[in-house]
């Protein structure tokens, strides 16, 4: 029987350990156990480190499912380089210092081989800093701050989600073309994603001939969403750009009167499927995404069928962009190891840096590639909206258009500076 194994280690760091033997689709069991290799070769331990409670809980589960689907595929045909792939789950909360502690312990004590996950850009930065120090490859599956591929990039870090810079350029140009005064208000969540996204948005607004009239910095706790909406309505802005994530996005838009959206155009750089599908009656204006379950692209129908066979009995019974990105990210990592013929990090990095996908392999409309300069996947970006009155919730996401990888490209990634291989410690798990 195929399975995911979550390994136990001796010490628990601040209650952060999440451990169990799992079968696909199961939740954690109440008792943990140390993973045993089922083959002579030692297992290949992949740590999935992600905040699994709070406002990113559903995102975390979606991300884990995508990773799990990719690992199941490889294990079904004998693993990678003759080694069973074992998934180790850890939940660091939203504290960057704790995330760094977890990453350090996984590398120095648990003996993991690779790290995937994060979701939260601040957590991604903390994990990737530690991984670079040890030479461990980190796959950022769904963190989307522009800083991920600019100042916080590393030689051992690879970013698979689109960033708000990719989404924002197309959305800002579209929105300001429809507004005569081009006055823009920024709603900025007070952490690395929000501030990095706001900085990129200011550039796009200026390039499109607009003016940022104000910026409201919103605490991550978002205790007064109605008050934030009232301030935005009174700002006199034509366009409101929302840099707020996770369940906070649901809380905010639940307070908005539809009449306000007739006067102001509200944009979200990115909205993930869990935020939409878990609150189908909450309106969302224009936003960017990287994939949808009903795209008419090669491979999509088969992927959706496989997902629904495994998870169709759960609340998140249709896959979205988070599952899609985590699946393709993990699949790329495991394929790169196979192509390299070794787990040596320098060899695997080289394979990932020259990785390309056909449109069919990505289940998108355009071919994609890993930018060797920024370690960021360049891919199709879709412009979408959410219809809260759709016949069924899964039909609420409506694709309005798309832009090619080159059109969506973040030009500031051209100046990204990665460590050299000589500066990157050798690591061969």
N, C-alpha and C positions, 0 to 999 in steps of 0.2 A: 504494500500500500504506500502510495507516495505521501510524503509528509513534510511539514516544516518543523524544524527543531529549534527551540530557543534554549540557549545554554545558561546554566547556573554557574556563578562563580561564588567564591566564599563570602566576600564582604559586600554589604549593601551600602552604597553611597547615598546617604540622606533619603532613603526610601525610594530611590529612583529605578530600582531594578524591576524589570518585567520579564518573567521567565515561565516557560511551560513547554511540554511537548504538544504540538498542535497537528491536527489534520486540517486540510484546506477548508476554510469557512468557519472553523471553530474559534471560540474565544479562548483566552488563557485558562489553563487548568489550575486548580487551587494548589497543586504541588508541583515544584520544579524538579528537574533532574539534570545531571551532567550529560551532554550529548556524547554518544558513542559512535564511532565510525562503523558503518555497516560494510565497509570494504577494507582491504589491506591498506590502501593509501589513506592518509589522514583526511578528514573532511576539510572543505574550503569554507571557512567561516566568514559570512558577510553580515556585518552589523547594520541593522536598520534603526537609526537613531532619530527620533521624531517626538514632538510633544503630543501625547496621546490623550490628554484631557484638556478641558477648557475650550476656548473658542476655535481651536483647530482639531478637535477630536474627530470629527467626521472626515476631514481632510486626511488626517493621519491614517485612518482605517482604509480610505480609498488608495492612498499611496502604498500602504502595505500590501493591499490586494494586487496592485500592478506588479510590485516586486515579486510577490509570491507566484503569480502566473508565469513570469519569465523563468524563475528558478525551477518550477515544476516541469517546464518544457525541457530544460537541460537535464534534470535528473531522470526524466523518463527515458532518455536515450543514453544514460550511463554517466551523467555528471559532466564535469569539465576536467580535461586531462586525466580522466580516470578517477576523479575525486568527487564524492557526493558534495553538493552545495548545501550548506546548513545556514539557516537564517537566525540571527541572534537579535532579539528585540530589546531596545532600551528606550525609556521615556524620560527626557531630561527636564520637563516642564518648559517654561519660557524664560528661564534664567540662563543667560549666556555663560556665566561662570560655572554653573552646574553642568552645562553642556560640555564645556571644556574638560571638567573633571571626568565626566562619563567617557568622553573620547579617549582621554589619557589612560583611564583604567582598562578600557576595552583593548587598547593597543599593548600596554605594558603588562597586564595581568591575564586577561582572557585569551589573548593571542589571536585576535581576529585578523583576517586577511585584507578586507576592504570595508569601506563604510559607504552607505547610501542613505538618502532621506533628507531631513531637516525641515522642509516646508517654510518655516519662519526664517527670514533672512538674517536676523541677528544670531540665531542658533547656527545657521549655515556658516557664518563667518567664524564663530567660536570653534566649531568642529574642524573647519578647513585649516585654521591656523595651527591647531594641534597636529592634524594629519600631515601637513607640510613639514613640520619639525621632525617627524618620524619617517617621512617618505611613504606614507600610506595613501593610496588613491582614494579620493572622496568623490562620489557621484552625487551632485546636488540635483535631486529629482524634480522639485517643484518650488524652490525659492525663486522669487522673481524681481528682486531689487536690482536696478542698474548697477549698483556697487558690486554685485556678485561677479560681474565680468569686467569691472574697471579696477578700482583701487583694492578690492578684496579678492582679486583673482590670485590663484596659485598654480604652480606647475603640476601639482598633484590633484587639482580640483577641476571637475568638468561639470558644466551647467547645462541642463537639458530643457528647462522651461523657457518660454519667452519672457522677457523682462518688460517692465512698464515703459521702458524706452521704446521697445519694439511696438507695443500696443499704442502708446501715447501719440507718437508722431502722426499716424494715420487718423486717429480719432480727433485730434486737435485741428488738423487741416480741414477735416470734414465739417466739424462743428463751427469753426470761425467763418467758414465760407458762407454760412447761412445767417450770420449775425452782423449787423451793420456797425455797431459800436465796438464789438469784439472785447468786451470787458469780462475778465475771468477771475473767479474766486477759487482758491485752492483749499480743500479740506484735507489736512495732513495728519495721519496717525503718527503719534510721537514715538517712533522707533525707526530703525535703519531703513526699512522699506519705504515708509512714508516720506522721510526727508530726502532720500535719494530719488524717489519718484517725483517729488515736488521740484527738485532742482532740474531734472530732465524736462519736466513740463514747462517750466519758465522759459527754457531755451526754445521749445517748440512753439510756445505762444508768441514769443518775440519774432521768430522766423515767419510766422503766419500773419504778422501785422497786428497782433493783439496786445492787450495790457493786463497784467495781473494787478487787480485793484486791492486785493487783500488775501491773507492766508490765515485760516483758523487751524491751530494746532490742537488736535484732539487726543486726550489721554487714552492709552490702551484699554483702560477700564470702561470707558464710554458710559459714564453714569447718567448723562443727561442728553440723550439723542434728540429729544424734542427741542431742547434749547439750541442745539447745534443747527437744526433745521430752521428754526426761527431766525437765527443770526444770518444764515445763508440767504433766506428769503428777503431779509431787509438790506442786504449788501448792495443792491443795485447792479449786480453782475448779470450778464446775459448767459454765461456758461459757468457751471460749477463742475470742477474736476475733483473727483472723489478718490483719495488715496487711502482708503480704509479697507481692512481685510477681515476674513473669517466671519464669525458670527456677528461681529460688530456691524458688518455691512447689512445684515438682515435687520438688526435692531434699528439702524439708521433709517432704512427705506420703509420700515413699517410705520414711521412717523410722518411720512410725506403725503400731503394732500395731492391727488392727481392734478388739481387745478394749478399747483405750483409748477409742475412739469410742462404746463402749456406756456408759462411765462419764461421759465429758465430751462436751458438744456443741461441736464446732468449727465456727466460722463464718468465711467469707471474704467481705469486702465485695463483691468482684468477682473473677471468674475469667474470663479471656479464652479464647476458643476455641483458640488455639495452645497454651496451657498444658494444656488438656484433651486435645486430639486427638493431640498429640505424645507423651503418656504415658497411653494409655488404660487401662492396668492399675493406675494409681495412684488410690486412692479420694479423693473430695472430698465433704465434707458440703454443707450448704446455702450458697448464694452467690447473688449478684445478677448479672444480665446484661441487655442491652438488645435482644438479638435472637438467634434460632437459625434454622438453615437449614431446619428442618422445621416451622416455624410455619405454621399454617393461616390465613394472612393474604393478602389480595390482593397480587399482585405478587411474592411470595416465590418461588414455583416458577419463574417466568420468570427472575428474577434469578439463582437457583441454576443454572438451565440455561445461562445466558449465561456465568456464571463457570466452570462445569465444561467448557464448550466450549473456553474459553481456557486453563484451568489444570488441567483434570482429569487431566493426565498427570504432575502434580507431587506431591510428598509432601503438601502442603496442598491436597488435591483437593476439599475442600468449604469453602465460605465460612463465616465466623462473624461475631461481633459487631465485630471489628476492621475487617474488610473492609467490612461494612455501614456503619459509622460514617464511615470515610474516604470511601467512595463518596458518601454523602448529603451530607457536609460539602463536598466538592469540587463536587458538582452544585449545591448551594445558592450557593456563591461565584460560579460561572460564570453561574447564572441571575440572581443579583443584579446582576452586571455588565450583562447583557443588558437587564434591566428598567430599570436606571439610564440605559442608552444611552451610557455613558461609563465609563472606568476611574478617574475622579476619586474619590479615597478617601472624601471626605465624602458623595458621592452614593451610593456602594456601601454605606457604613456605614448610611445611612438605610434602604436596601432590606433589608439583613440584619436590622436592628433590628425591622422589621415583618414578618419572614418567618413564614409559617405553613405547615403541612403537613396534608393529610388523613391519616387512618389508612392509606389505601391507598398514598399517596405515601411514607409512612414504612415500609410493610410491617410495621406493628405493629397493636395493637388499639385505640389511641386516637389522636386528632388530636394534633399537637404544635405548639409555637410557640417562637420565640426570645424570651426574656425581655429586654426592652430595658434593664432596670436592671442586670442582671449579665452580659448577653451569653452566656447559657447556654441550650441547648435543653432545654425541659421535655418529657419524653417518657415513654412506658410503661416501667415497670421490671418485669422478670420474676424470680421466685424459682425457683431451679433446684437440681438436685443432679446428681452424676455417678455413673452406674452402671458400675463397672469390669468387670462381668461381662456387659455387653451382647453380643448376638449378633455385631454388627459395631461397630467403634470409632465410626463416625459416628452410631450410634444411642445412644451413651452419655449424652448430655445430655437430662435429663428436666425438663420445665417443671412446677413444682408449683403455681404461681399467678402472679398479676400484680397490680400496683397502678397506679393512674392517675397521670398527671403531677402533678396537684394533691396527691394523697396522698404522693407521693415528694418533693415540693418541699423544698428546703433553705431554711428560713425566714430564715436569716442572710443570704441573698442580697438580702433586702429592704434591707439596710444597705450593700450594695456601693456604692462611689463610683467612678465613671469620670471620666476627664478630659473636659472640655467639648470641643466641636468647635473652639472658638476656641483651646484649648490644644493641639490636635492638628495638627501640620504638614500642609499640603496636599500631596498626592502624586497625580500623574496619569500613570502609566507608559504 
